[in-house]
Amino acid sequence: MSEKVRRMMTVPRQVVHVDSPTEQRNPRTTDIDLMSTVGILGMINAEDRRVPDAVNAVLPRIAGAVDYAVEALRGGGRVHYVGAGTSGRLATLDAAELVPTYNVPPDWFVAHHAGGARALRQAVENAEDDAKAGAAEMREHIQPGDFVLGLTASGRTPFVLGALEAASRLGARTGLVSGNPGAVKPAGVDVLIAVDTGPEAIAGSTRMKAGTAQKIILTAFSTATMIRLGRTYSNLMVSMRATNAKLRGRTLRILREATGMSPQDCSDALEAADGDLKVALVHLLGGVGVEQAKDALSVTDGHVRNALDSLHVRAG
């Protein structure tokens, strides 16, 4: 046996990570730079059309994350998003939009982005590689009973994994949205949502299909959570208060759509309910006074259908 072979046998073997599919070269788009503008867009669109099916394949896992989020919020906890780069920016967007859309408390959904606020606008070097920073972020903000959802295209971003490990140790439930089905499930992660969107149209550009999948998952996750918590009635947004002319017009339209009653009846109900659309809804659909409507909503955690059920009213 030669000395070279002997040295190779005695040197510890390093663990080699298999590249995420998002980093691999896409055989369907190798000629994308030779295409016309419409041809380029057609190739990108063809790849994008693969994303919904990939998300559909992991719906049971997303449902598990929703259940954890609902449990956390009902128990007085919060939902935290953790991400870096595109993942962190998408998470920040989703958290920000829930307050005006569903009138939720601003601390119900909290986004933690590697590199902080500055990294939302420009890249912050090495921020995503800092597992200790992710853990420190959790130690500062996490309470037992919270739910933490990490997002990473590679499934291995240190900032995100460090945060999830720390959150688990602190008594929070955790989930991970990953674009790498081949990555090992990190210790302490309760639900792994590994969506296989395959190679990007431009190799490694995870703001494309991987980012689209994350956007779809986040929107579905947070919307389903809001529905489960009674922030909608049917497919209508009802967790809002008419605090200005624009919102008053919107609430009147929703009230008319939900009840089929006249503009005047809806306007009077909304005024009697002090602009609270849910109270006005239960008042009209339940045929009860405003105070009784408030009481019914109070004992059902603001869930309109449950409030109507408590009044023995069958709503449409």
Secondary structure as UniProt FT lines:
FT   HELIX           3..10
FT   HELIX           21..23
FT   HELIX           27..29
FT   TURN            30..31
FT   HELIX           32..34
FT   HELIX           37..48
FT   TURN            49..50
FT   HELIX           51..56
FT   TURN            57..58
FT   HELIX           59..74
FT   TURN            75..76
FT   STRAND          79..83
FT   HELIX           86..102
FT   TURN            106..107
FT   STRAND          109..113
FT   TURN            114..115
FT   HELIX           117..120
FT   TURN            125..126
FT   HELIX           127..129
FT   HELIX           131..141
FT   TURN            144..145
FT   STRAND          147..152
FT   HELIX           158..169
FT   TURN            170..171
FT   STRAND          173..178
FT   TURN            181..182
FT   TURN            187..188
FT   STRAND          191..194
FT   TURN            203..204
FT   TURN            206..208
FT   HELIX           209..228
FT   TURN            229..230
FT   STRAND          232..233
FT   TURN            234..235
FT   STRAND          236..237
FT   HELIX           245..259
FT   HELIX           263..272
FT   TURN            273..275
FT   HELIX           277..286
FT   HELIX           290..299
FT   TURN            300..302
FT   HELIX           304..310
FT   TURN            311..312
//
